[in-house]
Amino acid sequence: MSQISRPYPLALTSEGQRVKIVSLRAGRGLERRLLSMGLTVGSVVEVIARQPGGAIVVGYQDTRIALGAGMAHKIAVMSCEDT
């Protein structure tokens, strides 16, 4: 029987992992900022690097985007294998 996984914060994703954004748990200002960077529900991103303070760098299309730990915690993702 297959295991059903739940969305988890982008901040908990490992380097090299590809994940799909399933929801944005952010206020209007942060949501608008994420959308302007192209990070929308349904986008598939790859974690390029994780910093000790919780910051994360993701690759999306041909762009690298740095996100602070707070922002990364407000983006819910699922592994591409689970979607």
C-alpha positions in Angstrom: 0.0 0.0 0.0 1.4 3.4 -0.9 2.2 5.9 1.8 0.3 9.2 1.6 2.5 12.1 2.4 1.5 15.6 3.6 2.8 19.0 2.6 5.7 20.3 4.6 7.6 23.6 4.7 10.1 24.3 2.0 12.6 25.1 4.8 12.7 21.4 5.6 13.7 20.2 2.1 17.1 18.7 1.5 19.6 20.0 -1.0 19.2 18.6 -4.5 15.5 17.7 -3.9 12.8 18.7 -6.4 9.5 19.7 -4.9 6.2 21.1 -6.0 4.7 24.1 -4.3 1.2 23.2 -3.0 0.3 26.3 -1.0 1.5 29.6 0.2 0.8 30.3 3.9 1.7 34.0 3.7 0.1 37.4 4.1 -0.8 39.4 1.1 2.5 41.3 0.9 4.6 38.2 1.0 2.3 36.3 -1.3 2.5 39.1 -3.8 6.3 39.1 -3.5 6.6 35.4 -4.0 4.2 35.5 -7.0 6.3 38.3 -8.6 9.4 36.0 -8.4 7.4 33.3 -10.2 6.9 31.1 -7.2 3.3 30.0 -7.6 1.2 27.1 -6.5 2.1 24.3 -8.9 5.7 25.5 -9.6 8.4 22.8 -9.3 11.6 24.0 -7.7 14.9 22.4 -6.8 16.8 23.2 -3.6 20.2 24.4 -4.7 21.7 25.2 -1.2 20.7 25.5 2.4 22.4 27.9 4.8 23.0 27.3 8.5 20.7 30.2 9.5 17.8 28.6 7.6 18.1 30.6 4.4 17.6 28.5 1.2 18.4 29.0 -2.5 16.1 27.4 -5.0 16.3 27.0 -8.7 13.2 27.7 -10.7 13.3 27.6 -14.5 16.7 29.3 -15.3 16.7 31.4 -12.1 18.1 31.0 -8.6 16.1 32.6 -5.9 17.3 33.2 -2.3 14.7 32.9 0.4 15.0 33.7 4.1 14.1 31.1 6.7 10.8 32.8 7.5 9.7 32.9 3.8 10.8 29.2 3.3 8.6 28.2 6.3 5.6 29.7 4.7 5.8 27.8 1.4 4.2 24.3 1.7 5.6 21.7 -0.7 5.4 18.1 -1.6 8.1 15.8 -3.1 7.6 15.5 -6.9 7.4 11.8 -6.5 4.3 12.2 -4.3 2.4 14.4 -6.7 
